[in-house]
Amino acid sequence: MAEQALGKKIQSSSYGERITVLSIDGGGVRGIIPGTILRFLESKLQELDGEEARIADYFDVIAGTSTGGLITTMLTAPNEHKRSLFTAQDIVPFYLKHCPRIFPQSNATVQRMNALMGPKYKGKYLKKLLRKILGARRLHETLTRVVIPSFDINLLQPTVFSSFEAEMDASKDALLSDICISTSSAPIYFPPHYFTTRDSEGNHREFHLIDGGVAANNPVCTVGYEANWNCVPRDPDVPEQALHYGKYLVISLGTGTSKIEKKYNAKEAANWGLLNWLYSEGNSPLVDAFTFASSDMIDLHMSLIFRSTGCEQNYLRIQDDTLSGDVASTDKSH
């Protein structure tokens, strides 16, 4: 398959037996975890199909939120040869090199003041980095179909960027750099991202976006949300196939949790006010609560759907629940 994909976008397998889906959670610096898994997967695929094999060659749809959206873009943005801009082998070194500057550390007092007076991090380095790497590449150019959620604070509703919609609506065909910055703009940590696009008639459209984790930190549900699992073209002669879960093979990658380590204490939280919920001991309990809850609920939902249709073997969730201390942090990068 990899050899057939060289130099061109893979034809969707919705006309064949399977639609393959890769989903990658949000989690900041913990993107190293799915990065490590994908490095192993790509190496095994290269053993089968040669050293030119890439993750994008094997999935019809790749979905990613926040740091998962960045990884998704790294794997699917094209280089000058119409191949993946980054290999899976590049992800972990990329994080190790750049995360200390994306999440610059300071003493606890300074961090607390930053969190209370404005975003914990200004996000300038991340923006500059993504602009440089991705340049003028737009959503419609990805090597396979992608789905990347964000949340519009102006409209108070999710904004999901998908290849499918980009082909139908020019205003959704945004720069990949703008999409990555938006889906990574986690409340408390980074400022919201504003940008504009134009539709096919030249009209401007505004976006006021924050982290996709607000809507779906585990983005596997957004693949179904987009046109009823129709992010890939449906065969008009057999429309029922697109609704049959046996047709889908899904790998969902988490970024790790600290369920073994007790995180917050209800007796202490009983006295918390707004500031404590927003910032406590270097973390944001409120942000942690809605992102982890979202990931687990979506996983439970998808597991039940595949099990109820007798296709549980078609859905694989990989998650590490044993993280603790700084390893479980979203932004402690040193």
DOTI-976572 format. One record per residue (C-alpha): residue number from 1; residue in one letter; x, y, z. Coordinates in Angstrom, 2 decimals, decimal comma. Layout:
// residues N
NUM | A | X | Y | Z
...
This chain:
// residues 334
1 | M | 0,00 | 0,00 | 0,00
2 | A | 2,82 | 2,40 | 0,83
3 | E | 4,37 | 1,99 | -2,59
4 | Q | 1,04 | 2,70 | -4,28
5 | A | 0,65 | 5,84 | -2,18
6 | L | 3,96 | 7,43 | -3,19
7 | G | 3,43 | 10,85 | -4,67
8 | K | -0,37 | 10,92 | -4,42
9 | K | -3,25 | 10,92 | -1,98
10 | I | -4,58 | 7,46 | -1,22
11 | Q | -7,99 | 6,66 | -2,65
12 | S | -10,48 | 6,23 | 0,18
13 | S | -11,16 | 2,65 | 1,19
14 | S | -14,87 | 3,41 | 1,69
15 | Y | -15,28 | 1,68 | -1,67
16 | G | -13,51 | -1,38 | -0,31
17 | E | -13,84 | -3,54 | 2,77
18 | R | -12,53 | -1,25 | 5,51
19 | I | -12,27 | 2,41 | 6,52
20 | T | -9,24 | 2,89 | 8,76
21 | V | -9,26 | 5,59 | 11,44
22 | L | -6,52 | 6,89 | 13,74
23 | S | -7,48 | 9,18 | 16,64
24 | I | -5,03 | 11,05 | 18,91
25 | D | -6,03 | 12,75 | 22,20
26 | G | -4,95 | 16,12 | 23,51
27 | G | -2,52 | 16,40 | 26,42
28 | G | 0,21 | 18,96 | 25,82
29 | V | 3,71 | 17,64 | 26,35
30 | R | 2,23 | 14,17 | 26,93
31 | G | 1,94 | 13,96 | 23,15
32 | I | 5,26 | 12,13 | 23,54
33 | I | 3,21 | 9,05 | 24,51
34 | P | 1,23 | 8,63 | 21,25
35 | G | 4,38 | 9,80 | 19,45
36 | T | 6,24 | 6,80 | 20,88
37 | I | 3,43 | 4,41 | 19,93
38 | L | 3,28 | 5,76 | 16,37
39 | R | 7,05 | 5,49 | 16,02
40 | F | 6,79 | 1,78 | 16,86
41 | L | 3,82 | 1,28 | 14,53
42 | E | 5,52 | 3,00 | 11,61
43 | S | 8,70 | 0,96 | 12,10
44 | K | 6,67 | -2,26 | 11,89
45 | L | 4,88 | -1,04 | 8,76
46 | Q | 8,28 | -0,25 | 7,22
47 | E | 9,41 | -3,81 | 7,94
48 | L | 6,44 | -4,99 | 5,86
49 | D | 6,35 | -2,42 | 3,06
50 | G | 9,74 | -0,73 | 2,96
51 | E | 11,37 | 2,31 | 4,51
52 | E | 9,18 | 4,75 | 2,58
53 | A | 6,05 | 3,60 | 4,42
54 | R | 4,36 | 6,37 | 6,43
55 | I | 1,46 | 6,42 | 8,91
56 | A | -0,65 | 8,54 | 6,51
57 | D | -0,48 | 5,74 | 3,94
58 | Y | -2,52 | 3,39 | 6,12
59 | F | -5,37 | 5,51 | 7,50
60 | D | -8,30 | 6,95 | 5,60
61 | V | -8,99 | 9,44 | 8,40
62 | I | -6,69 | 10,79 | 11,13
63 | A | -8,30 | 12,84 | 13,91
64 | G | -6,43 | 14,84 | 16,53
65 | T | -7,20 | 17,32 | 19,30
66 | S | -4,73 | 19,88 | 20,68
67 | T | -1,34 | 18,14 | 20,81
68 | G | -3,01 | 15,31 | 18,88
69 | G | -3,99 | 17,84 | 16,22
70 | L | -0,37 | 18,90 | 15,94
71 | I | 0,75 | 15,28 | 15,53
72 | T | -2,01 | 14,69 | 12,98
73 | T | -0,78 | 17,65 | 10,95
74 | M | 2,86 | 16,60 | 11,21
75 | L | 1,97 | 13,19 | 9,78
76 | T | -0,30 | 14,41 | 6,99
77 | A | 1,06 | 17,78 | 5,81
78 | P | 2,87 | 17,28 | 2,48
79 | N | 6,50 | 18,06 | 1,77
80 | E | 7,76 | 19,14 | -1,65
81 | H | 7,60 | 15,50 | -2,82
82 | K | 3,97 | 15,07 | -1,70
83 | R | 5,01 | 12,81 | 1,14
84 | S | 4,63 | 13,32 | 4,90
85 | L | 6,37 | 16,45 | 6,17
86 | F | 7,38 | 14,48 | 9,28
87 | T | 7,80 | 10,79 | 9,88
88 | A | 6,53 | 9,18 | 13,08
89 | Q | 10,19 | 8,83 | 14,06
90 | D | 10,43 | 12,64 | 14,14
91 | I | 7,64 | 13,28 | 16,66
92 | V | 9,38 | 12,54 | 19,98
93 | P | 12,61 | 14,40 | 19,03
94 | F | 10,43 | 17,34 | 17,93
95 | Y | 8,70 | 17,44 | 21,32
96 | L | 11,95 | 17,09 | 23,26
97 | K | 13,49 | 19,95 | 21,29
98 | H | 10,62 | 22,44 | 21,26
99 | C | 8,44 | 21,81 | 24,34
100 | P | 10,88 | 23,52 | 26,77
101 | R | 10,41 | 26,70 | 24,72
102 | I | 6,68 | 26,23 | 24,15
103 | F | 6,21 | 25,72 | 27,90
104 | P | 9,01 | 27,80 | 29,48
105 | Q | 9,21 | 27,07 | 33,20
106 | S | 9,47 | 29,69 | 35,94
107 | N | 9,18 | 29,60 | 39,72
108 | A | 5,83 | 28,81 | 41,34
109 | T | 5,11 | 32,40 | 42,35
110 | V | 5,65 | 33,75 | 38,83
111 | Q | 3,55 | 30,95 | 37,31
112 | R | 0,73 | 31,67 | 39,76
113 | M | 0,77 | 35,38 | 38,91
114 | N | 0,87 | 34,63 | 35,18
115 | A | -2,11 | 32,30 | 35,51
116 | L | -4,12 | 34,89 | 37,46
117 | M | -3,25 | 37,90 | 35,31
118 | G | -3,38 | 36,26 | 31,87
119 | P | -2,44 | 33,08 | 29,98
120 | K | 0,25 | 31,02 | 31,68
121 | Y | 2,20 | 31,08 | 28,39
122 | K | 2,09 | 33,72 | 25,67
123 | G | 2,24 | 31,17 | 22,85
124 | K | 4,51 | 33,30 | 20,65
125 | Y | 7,12 | 30,59 | 20,18
126 | L | 4,49 | 27,99 | 19,23
127 | K | 2,90 | 30,33 | 16,68
128 | K | 6,23 | 31,27 | 15,12
129 | L | 7,29 | 27,62 | 14,97
130 | L | 4,07 | 26,44 | 13,31
131 | R | 4,08 | 29,31 | 10,81
132 | K | 7,64 | 28,43 | 9,82
133 | I | 7,07 | 24,68 | 9,54
134 | L | 3,68 | 24,65 | 7,84
135 | G | 3,97 | 27,79 | 5,73
136 | A | 1,09 | 28,30 | 3,31
137 | R | -0,18 | 24,71 | 3,44
138 | R | -3,95 | 24,44 | 3,79
139 | L | -6,34 | 21,80 | 5,05
140 | H | -7,29 | 20,45 | 1,62
141 | E | -3,65 | 19,54 | 0,94
142 | T | -3,25 | 16,87 | 3,62
143 | L | -2,12 | 13,47 | 2,35
144 | T | -5,12 | 11,72 | 3,87
145 | R | -8,34 | 13,04 | 5,36
146 | V | -8,05 | 14,72 | 8,75
147 | V | -10,46 | 15,91 | 11,43
148 | I | -9,29 | 18,49 | 14,00
149 | P | -11,73 | 19,99 | 16,53
150 | S | -11,58 | 23,40 | 18,20
151 | F | -14,13 | 25,55 | 20,04
152 | D | -15,39 | 29,00 | 19,00
153 | I | -15,82 | 31,24 | 22,07
154 | N | -17,66 | 33,87 | 20,00
155 | L | -20,37 | 31,44 | 18,88
156 | L | -20,02 | 29,12 | 21,91
157 | Q | -20,00 | 26,04 | 19,71
158 | P | -17,47 | 23,50 | 18,40
159 | T | -15,66 | 24,27 | 15,16
160 | V | -14,45 | 21,05 | 13,57
161 | F | -11,98 | 21,34 | 10,72
162 | S | -12,21 | 18,40 | 8,35
163 | S | -10,91 | 17,64 | 4,90
164 | F | -14,43 | 16,74 | 3,88
165 | E | -15,79 | 20,21 | 4,78
166 | A | -12,74 | 21,98 | 3,32
167 | E | -13,62 | 20,51 | -0,06
168 | M | -17,22 | 21,71 | 0,28
169 | D | -16,69 | 25,10 | 1,96
170 | A | -13,71 | 27,32 | 1,11
171 | S | -14,08 | 29,21 | 4,39
172 | K | -13,18 | 26,03 | 6,29
173 | D | -10,08 | 25,45 | 4,16
174 | A | -7,88 | 27,26 | 6,69
175 | L | -4,12 | 27,34 | 6,95
176 | L | -2,87 | 24,26 | 8,79
177 | S | -0,86 | 26,54 | 11,06
178 | D | -4,02 | 28,41 | 12,12
179 | I | -5,81 | 25,11 | 12,78
180 | C | -2,93 | 23,77 | 14,90
181 | I | -2,62 | 26,99 | 16,91
182 | S | -6,39 | 27,02 | 17,51
183 | T | -6,80 | 23,43 | 18,63
184 | S | -3,82 | 23,88 | 21,00
185 | S | -5,01 | 27,14 | 22,63
186 | A | -5,98 | 25,59 | 25,95
187 | P | -7,72 | 27,95 | 28,40
188 | I | -5,41 | 29,14 | 31,19
189 | Y | -2,33 | 27,96 | 29,26
190 | F | -2,51 | 29,86 | 25,94
191 | P | -4,50 | 32,82 | 24,57
192 | P | -7,39 | 32,17 | 22,14
193 | H | -6,52 | 32,34 | 18,46
194 | Y | -8,21 | 34,70 | 16,03
195 | F | -7,98 | 34,48 | 12,26
196 | T | -10,10 | 34,97 | 9,16
197 | T | -10,69 | 33,07 | 5,94
198 | R | -12,61 | 33,76 | 2,74
199 | D | -15,35 | 31,73 | 1,14
200 | S | -15,65 | 31,06 | -2,59
201 | E | -17,36 | 34,43 | -3,09
202 | G | -14,65 | 36,38 | -1,30
203 | N | -16,61 | 36,99 | 1,91
204 | H | -14,63 | 37,03 | 5,16
205 | R | -15,29 | 34,55 | 7,95
206 | E | -14,00 | 35,11 | 11,48
207 | F | -12,81 | 32,46 | 13,90
208 | H | -12,32 | 33,02 | 17,66
209 | L | -10,98 | 29,64 | 18,74
210 | I | -9,66 | 27,78 | 21,77
211 | D | -8,46 | 24,24 | 22,43
212 | G | -10,47 | 21,42 | 20,88
213 | G | -10,33 | 19,64 | 24,23
214 | V | -13,21 | 21,85 | 25,38
215 | A | -15,42 | 19,94 | 22,95
216 | A | -13,64 | 16,59 | 22,46
217 | N | -10,27 | 15,93 | 24,04
218 | N | -10,65 | 12,42 | 22,66
219 | P | -11,50 | 13,25 | 19,03
220 | V | -12,58 | 9,80 | 17,87
221 | C | -16,20 | 10,94 | 18,18
222 | T | -15,66 | 13,84 | 15,77
223 | V | -15,01 | 11,44 | 12,93
224 | G | -18,58 | 10,21 | 13,37
225 | Y | -19,86 | 13,71 | 14,06
226 | E | -18,67 | 14,84 | 10,66
227 | A | -21,47 | 13,85 | 8,28
228 | N | -22,41 | 10,65 | 10,11
229 | W | -19,09 | 8,84 | 9,63
230 | N | -18,97 | 10,27 | 6,15
231 | C | -15,65 | 12,11 | 6,22
232 | V | -14,76 | 9,73 | 3,43
233 | P | -16,93 | 9,49 | 0,30
234 | R | -19,82 | 7,05 | 0,39
235 | D | -20,55 | 4,60 | -2,38
236 | P | -23,97 | 5,81 | -3,65
237 | D | -24,97 | 2,30 | -4,70
238 | V | -24,59 | 0,89 | -1,17
239 | P | -25,33 | 3,74 | 1,26
240 | E | -25,95 | 1,41 | 4,18
241 | Q | -22,28 | 0,38 | 4,25
242 | A | -21,21 | 3,77 | 5,64
243 | L | -23,42 | 3,13 | 8,70
244 | H | -22,09 | -0,34 | 9,43
245 | Y | -19,50 | -0,23 | 12,19
246 | G | -18,01 | -3,50 | 11,02
247 | K | -16,61 | -1,49 | 8,12
248 | Y | -14,40 | 0,62 | 10,43
249 | L | -11,04 | -0,20 | 12,00
250 | V | -10,26 | 2,37 | 14,71
251 | I | -7,11 | 2,97 | 16,75
252 | S | -7,59 | 5,57 | 19,48
253 | L | -4,44 | 6,82 | 21,25
254 | G | -4,59 | 8,52 | 24,65
255 | T | -1,89 | 10,73 | 26,14
256 | G | -1,93 | 9,13 | 29,59
257 | T | -3,72 | 9,84 | 32,88
258 | S | -2,89 | 9,77 | 36,59
259 | K | -5,79 | 7,63 | 37,79
260 | I | -3,54 | 5,59 | 40,08
261 | E | -2,32 | 8,74 | 41,78
262 | K | -5,03 | 10,61 | 43,68
263 | K | -5,15 | 14,07 | 42,13
264 | Y | -7,42 | 16,37 | 44,13
265 | N | -9,00 | 16,08 | 47,58
266 | A | -12,74 | 16,76 | 48,00
267 | K | -12,25 | 17,96 | 51,59
268 | E | -9,78 | 20,58 | 50,44
269 | A | -11,80 | 21,45 | 47,35
270 | A | -14,85 | 22,12 | 49,54
271 | N | -13,27 | 25,47 | 50,39
272 | W | -12,12 | 26,34 | 46,89
273 | G | -13,33 | 29,45 | 45,15
274 | L | -13,05 | 30,45 | 41,50
275 | L | -9,30 | 31,07 | 41,61
276 | N | -8,58 | 27,70 | 43,25
277 | W | -10,57 | 25,84 | 40,60
278 | L | -8,70 | 27,69 | 37,88
279 | Y | -5,25 | 27,26 | 39,41
280 | S | -3,98 | 24,99 | 42,20
281 | E | -0,40 | 23,80 | 42,79
282 | G | 0,67 | 24,44 | 39,21
283 | N | -2,40 | 22,81 | 37,65
284 | S | -5,89 | 23,82 | 36,63
285 | P | -8,38 | 21,47 | 38,33
286 | L | -11,27 | 22,74 | 36,21
287 | V | -9,43 | 22,20 | 32,92
288 | D | -8,19 | 18,78 | 34,09
289 | A | -11,72 | 17,76 | 35,04
290 | F | -13,42 | 18,54 | 31,74
291 | T | -10,61 | 17,22 | 29,52
292 | F | -10,21 | 13,88 | 31,31
293 | A | -13,98 | 13,47 | 31,67
294 | S | -14,45 | 14,12 | 27,96
295 | S | -11,83 | 11,54 | 26,97
296 | D | -13,25 | 8,79 | 29,19
297 | M | -16,89 | 9,41 | 28,29
298 | I | -16,13 | 9,35 | 24,58
299 | D | -14,13 | 6,14 | 24,96
300 | L | -17,01 | 4,56 | 26,89
301 | H | -19,48 | 5,67 | 24,24
302 | M | -17,43 | 4,31 | 21,35
303 | S | -16,73 | 1,04 | 23,15
304 | L | -20,44 | 0,49 | 23,76
305 | I | -21,32 | 1,25 | 20,13
306 | F | -18,80 | -1,21 | 18,73
307 | R | -19,71 | -3,85 | 21,32
308 | S | -23,45 | -3,48 | 20,72
309 | T | -22,96 | -4,03 | 17,00
310 | G | -20,72 | -7,07 | 17,55
311 | C | -17,63 | -5,25 | 16,26
312 | E | -15,66 | -4,70 | 19,47
313 | Q | -12,55 | -6,16 | 17,83
314 | N | -12,59 | -3,23 | 15,37
315 | Y | -12,01 | -0,60 | 18,08
316 | L | -8,71 | -0,38 | 19,97
317 | R | -8,11 | 2,19 | 22,70
318 | I | -4,54 | 2,52 | 23,98
319 | Q | -4,18 | 4,51 | 27,20
320 | D | -1,71 | 4,59 | 30,11
321 | D | -3,50 | 5,25 | 33,42
322 | T | -0,40 | 4,94 | 35,61
323 | L | 1,23 | 8,35 | 35,19
324 | S | 2,19 | 10,28 | 38,32
325 | G | 3,95 | 13,46 | 39,38
326 | D | 5,49 | 15,68 | 36,72
327 | V | 5,09 | 12,93 | 34,09
328 | A | 1,31 | 13,43 | 34,29
329 | S | 1,59 | 17,18 | 33,72
330 | T | 0,39 | 18,90 | 30,58
331 | D | 3,16 | 21,49 | 30,50
332 | K | 6,15 | 20,49 | 32,65
333 | S | 8,61 | 20,01 | 29,87
334 | H | 12,02 | 20,03 | 31,55
